[in-house]
Amino acid sequence: MGNIVAGISNKMNELEYLKNDPTIDLKCKDCKFLPICLGGCPNQIKNQVDDRCIYFEEIFKLYLIDTVKGFELETDRNKT
């Protein structure tokens, strides 16, 4: 659709991406990460990229692991 230097070069893609609704995408609509990732990249949805969720899934897993570790540390500190 464009880039940060040149700006938007394809207005039709801009409109299509802005009105993207991941809840109608078969892969997205039942996904537990949908409320957080907002469907990911609209271009990948449009092109039906199969592994488009791998990045988000890994980032969320790492985030959750770090969050749980943080709670465990806090709980341990409060016990003493």
N, C-alpha and C positions, 0 to 999 in steps of 0.2 A: 504494500500500500504506500510505502515511502520510507524515508529515513530521517534521522534527527537533523542532518545537515540540509538536505534538499527540501524537507517538508513532505507533505502528502502529495503523491503523484497520481494516485488512482482513487478518485472520489467514490466510485462504485464499490471498491473493496472496503473502503472506510465505512460506508453505510452498511454493507453486508456484515462486517465484523462487529459494528456497534449494536446491531439488532440480533446478534447471535444469542440463541437460547439453548444452553446445554441440556436443559431438562427434556428436550425432544430428541436428543441424540441417544441412540440405544445403549451405547457404552457408558454414557454419563448418567442417565436418568436414575439408575439404581445404585450408583456409586456412593460409598460412605464418605468420600472426600469432596463430593460436589459442593457442598455449602462453603467449603474452605477454598478450593482451587478455582471456583467459578467456571469450571469446564476447561480450564487450560487455554491453550492457544487456539483462537477461532480458525486460523489457517489450517492447523492440523486436524481440527474437526471437519472442516470443509473437505480436506483431502483424505479423510478417513485413515489417518496414520494409525497403525495398529498399536505401537508401543508408546503412544503419546503421554501416557500417565506414569511411566516409570520414574521420571525425574521427581514429580510431585509425591509419589508414594514413598520414595526413599527419603526425601527431605522431611516429610511428615513423620515417618518412622523414627528418624534421628532426633527430631524435635521432641517427640513423645518420650523417647528414651532419656533425653537430657532433662525433660520436665520431671519425670518420675524420679530420676537420680537427685534432682534438686529437692523434691519433697522428702525423699528418704534422708538426705543430709539435714534438712530442717527438723524433721522428726527426731533424728538422733541427737541433735543439739538441744532440743526441748526436753529430752528425757534426763539430761544431766543437770 
